[in-house]
Amino acid sequence: MYFSTGSSKNTTSTEAKEESEKPIFQFESSKEIQVEHDSRATATLETETNFSRDARALRERSLKQAEEALKGKGKSSGDEQLYRGINGYTDYKAGFRREQTVASEKAGGSHGPLRASAHIRVSARFDYQPDICKKSSFGIR
């Protein structure tokens, strides 16, 4: 890419023509994609709990285990002696309750805190205009 500015005067000397034809600014690209400088355009939210370990995933897992236990899939020898934690108890009234599905809980399908969007893009603009800013209207700088 070349940028040059020519003189508006017509000069007849060859020296002046050579100087006017030389580029003032020259830029050459390496034509490589700079992935490390993408301004985090493909960033994901890293401040929240993993989706496999959050409250909704734990609730879904416990409901799946309870459903399998009621159907008899999880039965094996010595299964009665296995401790599955406080959330591992089978609720035998689950078939009569509507709230036993994650999608119907809390009217929004969530259990515990809501999951934040994984893909984020934040932009902020700070514009300190002297005609709007209170400090500058009082003469304070």
C-alpha atoms as an extended CHARMM CRD file, in Angstrom:
* protein
*
       141  EXT
         1         1  MET       CA              0.0000000000        0.0000000000        0.0000000000  PROA      1               0.0000000000
         2         2  TYR       CA              1.5080000000        3.2940000000       -1.0450000000  PROA      2               0.0000000000
         3         3  PHE       CA              0.4400000000        6.8210000000       -0.1890000000  PROA      3               0.0000000000
         4         4  SER       CA              1.9530000000        9.7440000000       -1.9840000000  PROA      4               0.0000000000
         5         5  THR       CA              1.1640000000       13.3600000000       -2.5590000000  PROA      5               0.0000000000
         6         6  GLY       CA              2.2110000000       15.0670000000       -5.7280000000  PROA      6               0.0000000000
         7         7  SER       CA              2.8550000000       18.7340000000       -6.1690000000  PROA      7               0.0000000000
         8         8  SER       CA              0.2500000000       20.7530000000       -7.9850000000  PROA      8               0.0000000000
         9         9  LYS       CA              2.8970000000       22.7280000000       -9.9230000000  PROA      9               0.0000000000
        10        10  ASN       CA              4.2060000000       21.4390000000      -13.2160000000  PROA      10              0.0000000000
        11        11  THR       CA              7.9810000000       21.2360000000      -12.9290000000  PROA      11              0.0000000000
        12        12  THR       CA             10.2480000000       20.4840000000      -15.8150000000  PROA      12              0.0000000000
        13        13  SER       CA             13.3540000000       19.4370000000      -13.9630000000  PROA      13              0.0000000000
        14        14  THR       CA             13.9000000000       15.6860000000      -13.6510000000  PROA      14              0.0000000000
        15        15  GLU       CA             15.0840000000       16.0380000000      -10.0860000000  PROA      15              0.0000000000
        16        16  ALA       CA             11.7950000000       17.5570000000       -8.9530000000  PROA      16              0.0000000000
        17        17  LYS       CA              9.8230000000       14.8500000000      -10.7830000000  PROA      17              0.0000000000
        18        18  GLU       CA             11.7550000000       12.0630000000       -9.0590000000  PROA      18              0.0000000000
        19        19  GLU       CA             11.1330000000       13.6050000000       -5.6480000000  PROA      19              0.0000000000
        20        20  SER       CA              7.4150000000       14.0030000000       -6.2880000000  PROA      20              0.0000000000
        21        21  GLU       CA              7.0820000000       10.3710000000       -7.4390000000  PROA      21              0.0000000000
        22        22  LYS       CA              8.6950000000        8.9110000000       -4.3130000000  PROA      22              0.0000000000
        23        23  PRO       CA              6.1430000000        7.6100000000       -1.8220000000  PROA      23              0.0000000000
        24        24  ILE       CA              5.8980000000        9.5500000000        1.4130000000  PROA      24              0.0000000000
        25        25  PHE       CA              4.3550000000        6.7020000000        3.4150000000  PROA      25              0.0000000000
        26        26  GLN       CA              4.8370000000        3.0080000000        2.7150000000  PROA      26              0.0000000000
        27        27  PHE       CA              3.1980000000        0.0720000000        4.5010000000  PROA      27              0.0000000000
        28        28  GLU       CA              3.7900000000       -3.6130000000        3.8390000000  PROA      28              0.0000000000
        29        29  SER       CA              1.8180000000       -6.3540000000        5.5530000000  PROA      29              0.0000000000
        30        30  SER       CA              2.9750000000       -9.8510000000        6.4400000000  PROA      30              0.0000000000
        31        31  LYS       CA             -0.5130000000      -11.1950000000        5.5330000000  PROA      31              0.0000000000
        32        32  GLU       CA             -0.6400000000      -13.3240000000        8.6860000000  PROA      32              0.0000000000
        33        33  ILE       CA             -3.6460000000      -13.4320000000       10.9780000000  PROA      33              0.0000000000
        34        34  GLN       CA             -2.8300000000      -12.0810000000       14.4130000000  PROA      34              0.0000000000
        35        35  VAL       CA             -4.9030000000      -14.3280000000       16.6420000000  PROA      35              0.0000000000
        36        36  GLU       CA             -3.3710000000      -13.2200000000       19.9310000000  PROA      36              0.0000000000
        37        37  HSD       CA             -4.5600000000       -9.6490000000       19.3610000000  PROA      37              0.0000000000
        38        38  ASP       CA             -8.2620000000      -10.2980000000       18.7080000000  PROA      38              0.0000000000
        39        39  SER       CA             -9.4360000000       -7.9670000000       21.5170000000  PROA      39              0.0000000000
        40        40  ARG       CA            -11.0000000000      -11.0220000000       23.1690000000  PROA      40              0.0000000000
        41        41  ALA       CA            -13.7140000000      -11.1980000000       20.5140000000  PROA      41              0.0000000000
        42        42  THR       CA            -14.1670000000      -14.9140000000       21.2130000000  PROA      42              0.0000000000
        43        43  ALA       CA            -13.8780000000      -14.6310000000       24.9900000000  PROA      43              0.0000000000
        44        44  THR       CA            -16.0550000000      -16.6760000000       27.3010000000  PROA      44              0.0000000000
        45        45  LEU       CA            -17.1320000000      -15.8130000000       30.8020000000  PROA      45              0.0000000000
        46        46  GLU       CA            -14.6350000000      -17.3020000000       33.2400000000  PROA      46              0.0000000000
        47        47  THR       CA            -15.9500000000      -15.8870000000       36.5180000000  PROA      47              0.0000000000
        48        48  GLU       CA            -18.9340000000      -18.2150000000       36.9370000000  PROA      48              0.0000000000
        49        49  THR       CA            -19.0200000000      -21.8210000000       38.1080000000  PROA      49              0.0000000000
        50        50  ASN       CA            -18.5010000000      -24.5080000000       35.4730000000  PROA      50              0.0000000000
        51        51  PHE       CA            -21.7660000000      -25.5900000000       33.8560000000  PROA      51              0.0000000000
        52        52  SER       CA            -21.0280000000      -29.1850000000       34.8800000000  PROA      52              0.0000000000
        53        53  ARG       CA            -20.7580000000      -28.2070000000       38.5670000000  PROA      53              0.0000000000
        54        54  ASP       CA            -23.3770000000      -25.4820000000       39.0590000000  PROA      54              0.0000000000
        55        55  ALA       CA            -26.6860000000      -25.8630000000       40.9210000000  PROA      55              0.0000000000
        56        56  ARG       CA            -28.7110000000      -26.6720000000       37.8160000000  PROA      56              0.0000000000
        57        57  ALA       CA            -26.3480000000      -29.4650000000       36.7280000000  PROA      57              0.0000000000
        58        58  LEU       CA            -26.3740000000      -30.9830000000       40.2250000000  PROA      58              0.0000000000
        59        59  ARG       CA            -30.1830000000      -30.8820000000       40.2940000000  PROA      59              0.0000000000
        60        60  GLU       CA            -30.4250000000      -32.4800000000       36.8480000000  PROA      60              0.0000000000
        61        61  ARG       CA            -28.0130000000      -35.2080000000       37.9110000000  PROA      61              0.0000000000
        62        62  SER       CA            -29.9370000000      -35.9880000000       41.1090000000  PROA      62              0.0000000000
        63        63  LEU       CA            -33.2530000000      -36.0920000000       39.2130000000  PROA      63              0.0000000000
        64        64  LYS       CA            -31.7440000000      -38.4750000000       36.6660000000  PROA      64              0.0000000000
        65        65  GLN       CA            -30.4450000000      -40.7700000000       39.4230000000  PROA      65              0.0000000000
        66        66  ALA       CA            -33.8310000000      -40.7200000000       41.1640000000  PROA      66              0.0000000000
        67        67  GLU       CA            -35.6120000000      -41.5520000000       37.9150000000  PROA      67              0.0000000000
        68        68  GLU       CA            -33.2470000000      -44.4560000000       37.2230000000  PROA      68              0.0000000000
        69        69  ALA       CA            -33.6930000000      -45.7600000000       40.7740000000  PROA      69              0.0000000000
        70        70  LEU       CA            -37.4800000000      -45.6750000000       40.4280000000  PROA      70              0.0000000000
        71        71  LYS       CA            -37.3370000000      -47.5440000000       37.1130000000  PROA      71              0.0000000000
        72        72  GLY       CA            -35.0140000000      -50.1530000000       38.5760000000  PROA      72              0.0000000000
        73        73  LYS       CA            -32.0730000000      -49.5040000000       36.2640000000  PROA      73              0.0000000000
        74        74  GLY       CA            -29.6890000000      -48.6800000000       39.0670000000  PROA      74              0.0000000000
        75        75  LYS       CA            -30.3110000000      -51.9020000000       40.9970000000  PROA      75              0.0000000000
        76        76  SER       CA            -27.3290000000      -54.1050000000       41.5470000000  PROA      76              0.0000000000
        77        77  SER       CA            -26.0740000000      -56.3390000000       44.3170000000  PROA      77              0.0000000000
        78        78  GLY       CA            -24.9920000000      -54.1990000000       47.2540000000  PROA      78              0.0000000000
        79        79  ASP       CA            -26.7370000000      -51.1070000000       45.8820000000  PROA      79              0.0000000000
        80        80  GLU       CA            -28.6150000000      -50.6830000000       49.1490000000  PROA      80              0.0000000000
        81        81  GLN       CA            -25.3190000000      -50.2710000000       51.0160000000  PROA      81              0.0000000000
        82        82  LEU       CA            -23.9920000000      -47.4880000000       48.7870000000  PROA      82              0.0000000000
        83        83  TYR       CA            -24.1650000000      -43.9800000000       50.2500000000  PROA      83              0.0000000000
        84        84  ARG       CA            -25.0320000000      -41.3980000000       47.5920000000  PROA      84              0.0000000000
        85        85  GLY       CA            -24.9890000000      -38.2190000000       49.6770000000  PROA      85              0.0000000000
        86        86  ILE       CA            -27.7740000000      -36.0200000000       50.9610000000  PROA      86              0.0000000000
        87        87  ASN       CA            -29.0950000000      -35.3730000000       47.4560000000  PROA      87              0.0000000000
        88        88  GLY       CA            -28.9650000000      -39.0300000000       46.4610000000  PROA      88              0.0000000000
        89        89  TYR       CA            -32.1030000000      -40.1140000000       48.3260000000  PROA      89              0.0000000000
        90        90  THR       CA            -34.9410000000      -41.3730000000       46.1700000000  PROA      90              0.0000000000
        91        91  ASP       CA            -38.1590000000      -39.3880000000       46.3020000000  PROA      91              0.0000000000
        92        92  TYR       CA            -40.9240000000      -41.9470000000       45.8420000000  PROA      92              0.0000000000
        93        93  LYS       CA            -43.5730000000      -39.2400000000       45.4340000000  PROA      93              0.0000000000
        94        94  ALA       CA            -41.8160000000      -37.8280000000       42.3810000000  PROA      94              0.0000000000
        95        95  GLY       CA            -44.4170000000      -39.1580000000       39.9640000000  PROA      95              0.0000000000
        96        96  PHE       CA            -47.1420000000      -37.1590000000       41.6630000000  PROA      96              0.0000000000
        97        97  ARG       CA            -45.2430000000      -33.8740000000       41.7790000000  PROA      97              0.0000000000
        98        98  ARG       CA            -44.9790000000      -31.4070000000       38.9590000000  PROA      98              0.0000000000
        99        99  GLU       CA            -41.8170000000      -29.7580000000       40.2940000000  PROA      99              0.0000000000
       100       100  GLN       CA            -39.6480000000      -32.8140000000       39.7030000000  PROA      100             0.0000000000
       101       101  THR       CA            -38.5270000000      -31.5480000000       36.3370000000  PROA      101             0.0000000000
       102       102  VAL       CA            -35.8910000000      -28.8530000000       36.0870000000  PROA      102             0.0000000000
       103       103  ALA       CA            -37.7560000000      -27.0570000000       33.3060000000  PROA      103             0.0000000000
       104       104  SER       CA            -40.8220000000      -26.4480000000       35.4830000000  PROA      104             0.0000000000
       105       105  GLU       CA            -38.9760000000      -25.2780000000       38.6000000000  PROA      105             0.0000000000
       106       106  LYS       CA            -39.2500000000      -21.6250000000       39.6330000000  PROA      106             0.0000000000
       107       107  ALA       CA            -41.3290000000      -20.8650000000       36.5370000000  PROA      107             0.0000000000
       108       108  GLY       CA            -38.1930000000      -20.2910000000       34.5210000000  PROA      108             0.0000000000
       109       109  GLY       CA            -36.5240000000      -23.6640000000       34.4000000000  PROA      109             0.0000000000
       110       110  SER       CA            -33.7940000000      -22.7520000000       36.8360000000  PROA      110             0.0000000000
       111       111  HSD       CA            -32.6680000000      -24.1400000000       40.1450000000  PROA      111             0.0000000000
       112       112  GLY       CA            -30.3670000000      -21.9620000000       42.1720000000  PROA      112             0.0000000000
       113       113  PRO       CA            -28.6790000000      -18.9370000000       40.6460000000  PROA      113             0.0000000000
       114       114  LEU       CA            -29.2820000000      -18.3290000000       36.9700000000  PROA      114             0.0000000000
       115       115  ARG       CA            -26.5870000000      -19.2730000000       34.5070000000  PROA      115             0.0000000000
       116       116  ALA       CA            -24.9500000000      -16.2980000000       32.9010000000  PROA      116             0.0000000000
       117       117  SER       CA            -24.4000000000      -16.1490000000       29.1780000000  PROA      117             0.0000000000
       118       118  ALA       CA            -21.1460000000      -17.8850000000       28.2810000000  PROA      118             0.0000000000
       119       119  HSD       CA            -20.2740000000      -15.6180000000       25.3780000000  PROA      119             0.0000000000
       120       120  ILE       CA            -19.6930000000      -12.0260000000       26.3810000000  PROA      120             0.0000000000
       121       121  ARG       CA            -18.7910000000       -8.8530000000       24.6000000000  PROA      121             0.0000000000
       122       122  VAL       CA            -18.5150000000       -5.6970000000       26.6400000000  PROA      122             0.0000000000
       123       123  SER       CA            -17.9960000000       -2.2270000000       25.3110000000  PROA      123             0.0000000000
       124       124  ALA       CA            -17.9840000000        0.9670000000       27.3140000000  PROA      124             0.0000000000
       125       125  ARG       CA            -17.8960000000        4.6000000000       26.3240000000  PROA      125             0.0000000000
       126       126  PHE       CA            -16.9280000000        7.4000000000       28.6630000000  PROA      126             0.0000000000
       127       127  ASP       CA            -17.6830000000       10.8170000000       27.3070000000  PROA      127             0.0000000000
       128       128  TYR       CA            -16.9660000000       13.7610000000       29.5610000000  PROA      128             0.0000000000
       129       129  GLN       CA            -18.5610000000       16.6900000000       27.8140000000  PROA      129             0.0000000000
       130       130  PRO       CA            -17.8740000000       20.0690000000       29.4250000000  PROA      130             0.0000000000
       131       131  ASP       CA            -21.3720000000       21.3580000000       28.7070000000  PROA      131             0.0000000000
       132       132  ILE       CA            -23.0180000000       18.4400000000       30.5630000000  PROA      132             0.0000000000
       133       133  CYS       CA            -20.5440000000       17.6590000000       33.3450000000  PROA      133             0.0000000000
       134       134  LYS       CA            -21.5350000000       19.2730000000       36.6650000000  PROA      134             0.0000000000
       135       135  LYS       CA            -17.9870000000       20.0870000000       37.7400000000  PROA      135             0.0000000000
       136       136  SER       CA            -17.2300000000       22.1100000000       34.6370000000  PROA      136             0.0000000000
       137       137  SER       CA            -20.5200000000       24.0380000000       34.8580000000  PROA      137             0.0000000000
       138       138  PHE       CA            -19.4520000000       25.3920000000       38.2610000000  PROA      138             0.0000000000
       139       139  GLY       CA            -16.0070000000       26.3320000000       37.0120000000  PROA      139             0.0000000000
       140       140  ILE       CA            -14.2510000000       23.5210000000       38.9240000000  PROA      140             0.0000000000
       141       141  ARG       CA            -11.5640000000       21.7820000000       36.9360000000  PROA      141             0.0000000000
